[in-house]
């Protein structure tokens, strides 16, 4: 991402957690940060406030990323307003955990539709503009479990592993036009999603981390920001693991 005026960044799932931290990391003079949210209006307003406080311009839009028409309307609106799209961060994600023998098809479909299909919709539309620009960054938020697996999360693991495959395929498709596509795979990070874990579950998770602590959303955002920077211009098709040594 060049340091230029009116750089346009889109983050899916920006009303809280890692998505909000990514929005904050990119916020600053000369940037326009757009993000979507599913239902958390108060969270979206807080993200907008933080972007503004950091000196940037931010706008949250309620969008169902599993709907191709919704995503197209969202991104078409961004591109019409700014004339370009420099960075797309596919972060939107949900969980519907359960053992495979008890998992409902609806729970499988919901996770795949948001976590994987949502990234497909956004990347497909963003790529058209980036190809015309002959520049751009697409960064997918995968997960450590997409590489290591995790019991009770077959749907989530499959979607996050799918994002890694999508990253590599798009990296090869788009590289000739100066577009890089990479993934960040967080480990155990303190967010609203992981806050639902019990104390015993948290202790068991931390015990698997050589650095002995959970990560923070800001640490994930820093990795995303690096992959969007000019310093990362020669990195594409890569999965950057940010997990405290949990998976190597």
Buried (B, 14 or more C-beta within 10 A) or exposed (E): BEEEEEBBBBBBBBBBBBBBBBBBBBBBEEBBBBBBBBEBEEBBEBBBEBBEEBEBBBBBBBBBBBBBEBBBBBBEBBBEEBEBBBBBBBBBBBBBBBEEEEBEEEBBBBBBBBBBBBBBBBBBBBBEBBBEBEBBBBBBBBBBBBBBEBEBBBBBBBBBBBBBEBBBEBBEBBEEBBBBBBBBBBBBBBBBBBEEEEEEEBEEBBEBBEEEEBBBBBBBBBBBBBBBBEEBEEBBBBBBBBBBEBBE
